[in-house]
Amino acid sequence: MKKMTAMLMIAAFLAVPASMSFAAEGAAKKEAAMAKADVVKGEIVSLDAVKGEVVVKDEAGDKTFTATAAELEGLKAGDKVKVTLKAGTTTVESIKKQGKKKSHKSK
């Protein structure tokens, strides 16, 4: 019985540092993901304020994002937008219309 108790204590002692290193790696990856928010530039294909969804087409294809009705207010299909996402998600942090810059030509 003493041998079994001693073996269990040794196994537990060896398992703790290993689990701590996995936790540290996971925390580092999470911090890196949170530090970098994804940005997508493209054209709105469709939006549904009731469902809270917007589909944006960029050079890679159509992407669906989750957004609030307030974030989608004033936007419509065909608008060129810049979408900033909450890091590691498909949830919109901000969405801004990208209009053509006006050039001021002097005569």
JOZI-V716082 format. One record per pair of residues at least 12 apart in sequence whose C-alpha atoms are under 10 Angstrom apart, sorted by sequence separation. I is the first residue (numbers start at 1). J is the second residue. D is the distance in whole Angstrom. If there is no record, write none. Layout:
# JOZI-V716082
i: {I & I}
j: {J & J}
d: {D & D}
This chain:
# JOZI-V716082
i: {43 & 44 & 45 & 53 & 54 & 82 & 83 & 84 & 42 & 43 & 44 & 45 & 52 & 53 & 54 & 82 & 83 & 42 & 43 & 44 & 52 & 53 & 54 & 81 & 82 & 83 & 41 & 42 & 43 & 51 & 52 & 53 & 81 & 82 & 83 & 40 & 41 & 42 & 43 & 51 & 52 & 53 & 80 & 81 & 82 & 40 & 41 & 42 & 45 & 47 & 49 & 50 & 51 & 52 & 79 & 80 & 81 & 40 & 41 & 42 & 44 & 45 & 46 & 47 & 48 & 49 & 50 & 51 & 52 & 54 & 65 & 67 & 79 & 80 & 81 & 40 & 42 & 43 & 44 & 45 & 47 & 48 & 49 & 50 & 52 & 53 & 66 & 79 & 80 & 42 & 44 & 47 & 48 & 49 & 52 & 65 & 72 & 75 & 79 & 80 & 42 & 48 & 49 & 54 & 56 & 57 & 71 & 75 & 76 & 47 & 49 & 54 & 55 & 56 & 58 & 71 & 72 & 75 & 40 & 49 & 54 & 56 & 57 & 58 & 66 & 67 & 68 & 71 & 72 & 74 & 48 & 49 & 56 & 57 & 65 & 66 & 67 & 68 & 71 & 72 & 47 & 56 & 65 & 66 & 67 & 68 & 71 & 56 & 64 & 65 & 66 & 67 & 68 & 56 & 63 & 64 & 65 & 66 & 67 & 47 & 48 & 67 & 46 & 47 & 46 & 47 & 44 & 45 & 46 & 44 & 45 & 46 & 43 & 44 & 45 & 46 & 43 & 44 & 45 & 43 & 44 & 45 & 42 & 43 & 44 & 42 & 43 & 44 & 42 & 43 & 44 & 53 & 54 & 41 & 42 & 43 & 52 & 53 & 41 & 42 & 40 & 41 & 42 & 40 & 41 & 39 & 40 & 41 & 39 & 40 & 38 & 39 & 40 & 38 & 39 & 37 & 38 & 39 & 37 & 38 & 39 & 36 & 37 & 38 & 36 & 37 & 38 & 35 & 36 & 37 & 38 & 34 & 35 & 36 & 37 & 38 & 33 & 34 & 35 & 39 & 44 & 33 & 34 & 38 & 39 & 41 & 43 & 32 & 33 & 34 & 38 & 39 & 40 & 41 & 42 & 43 & 31 & 32 & 33 & 37 & 39 & 41 & 42 & 30 & 41 & 30}
j: {55 & 56 & 57 & 65 & 66 & 94 & 95 & 96 & 55 & 56 & 57 & 58 & 65 & 66 & 67 & 95 & 96 & 56 & 57 & 58 & 66 & 67 & 68 & 95 & 96 & 97 & 56 & 57 & 58 & 66 & 67 & 68 & 96 & 97 & 98 & 56 & 57 & 58 & 59 & 67 & 68 & 69 & 96 & 97 & 98 & 57 & 58 & 59 & 62 & 64 & 66 & 67 & 68 & 69 & 96 & 97 & 98 & 58 & 59 & 60 & 62 & 63 & 64 & 65 & 66 & 67 & 68 & 69 & 70 & 72 & 83 & 85 & 97 & 98 & 99 & 59 & 61 & 62 & 63 & 64 & 66 & 67 & 68 & 69 & 71 & 72 & 85 & 98 & 99 & 62 & 64 & 67 & 68 & 69 & 72 & 85 & 92 & 95 & 99 & 100 & 63 & 69 & 70 & 75 & 77 & 78 & 92 & 96 & 97 & 69 & 71 & 76 & 77 & 78 & 80 & 93 & 94 & 97 & 63 & 72 & 77 & 79 & 80 & 81 & 89 & 90 & 91 & 94 & 95 & 97 & 72 & 73 & 80 & 81 & 89 & 90 & 91 & 92 & 95 & 96 & 72 & 81 & 90 & 91 & 92 & 93 & 96 & 82 & 90 & 91 & 92 & 93 & 94 & 83 & 90 & 91 & 92 & 93 & 94 & 75 & 76 & 95 & 75 & 76 & 76 & 77 & 75 & 76 & 77 & 76 & 77 & 78 & 76 & 77 & 78 & 79 & 77 & 78 & 79 & 78 & 79 & 80 & 78 & 79 & 80 & 79 & 80 & 81 & 80 & 81 & 82 & 91 & 92 & 80 & 81 & 82 & 91 & 92 & 81 & 82 & 81 & 82 & 83 & 82 & 83 & 82 & 83 & 84 & 83 & 84 & 83 & 84 & 85 & 84 & 85 & 84 & 85 & 86 & 85 & 86 & 87 & 85 & 86 & 87 & 86 & 87 & 88 & 86 & 87 & 88 & 89 & 86 & 87 & 88 & 89 & 90 & 86 & 87 & 88 & 92 & 97 & 87 & 88 & 92 & 93 & 95 & 97 & 87 & 88 & 89 & 93 & 94 & 95 & 96 & 97 & 98 & 87 & 88 & 89 & 93 & 95 & 97 & 98 & 87 & 98 & 88}
d: {8 & 4 & 6 & 6 & 7 & 8 & 4 & 9 & 10 & 5 & 6 & 10 & 8 & 5 & 7 & 6 & 7 & 6 & 5 & 9 & 6 & 6 & 10 & 7 & 5 & 9 & 8 & 5 & 7 & 8 & 5 & 8 & 5 & 6 & 10 & 8 & 8 & 4 & 10 & 9 & 5 & 9 & 9 & 4 & 6 & 9 & 6 & 8 & 8 & 9 & 10 & 10 & 9 & 6 & 10 & 6 & 5 & 7 & 9 & 10 & 9 & 9 & 9 & 9 & 10 & 8 & 9 & 9 & 10 & 8 & 9 & 10 & 7 & 5 & 8 & 10 & 9 & 9 & 10 & 10 & 10 & 9 & 7 & 7 & 9 & 9 & 9 & 8 & 7 & 9 & 10 & 9 & 10 & 5 & 8 & 8 & 10 & 9 & 8 & 9 & 10 & 8 & 8 & 10 & 9 & 10 & 8 & 9 & 10 & 10 & 9 & 10 & 9 & 9 & 10 & 9 & 10 & 8 & 9 & 6 & 9 & 9 & 9 & 10 & 9 & 9 & 9 & 7 & 8 & 9 & 8 & 8 & 9 & 10 & 9 & 6 & 6 & 8 & 7 & 9 & 8 & 8 & 5 & 5 & 5 & 10 & 9 & 9 & 8 & 6 & 6 & 8 & 10 & 9 & 9 & 9 & 6 & 9 & 9 & 8 & 10 & 9 & 10 & 7 & 7 & 7 & 8 & 8 & 5 & 7 & 5 & 8 & 10 & 5 & 6 & 10 & 8 & 5 & 8 & 6 & 6 & 10 & 9 & 6 & 6 & 8 & 4 & 7 & 6 & 6 & 10 & 9 & 9 & 8 & 6 & 9 & 10 & 10 & 6 & 7 & 8 & 4 & 8 & 6 & 6 & 7 & 5 & 9 & 6 & 7 & 8 & 4 & 8 & 6 & 6 & 7 & 5 & 9 & 6 & 7 & 10 & 10 & 6 & 6 & 9 & 4 & 8 & 10 & 6 & 7 & 9 & 8 & 7 & 8 & 9 & 9 & 10 & 5 & 10 & 10 & 10 & 6 & 7 & 10 & 10 & 10 & 9 & 9 & 6 & 10 & 10 & 10 & 9 & 10 & 10 & 9 & 10 & 10 & 10 & 9 & 10 & 10 & 9 & 9 & 9 & 9}
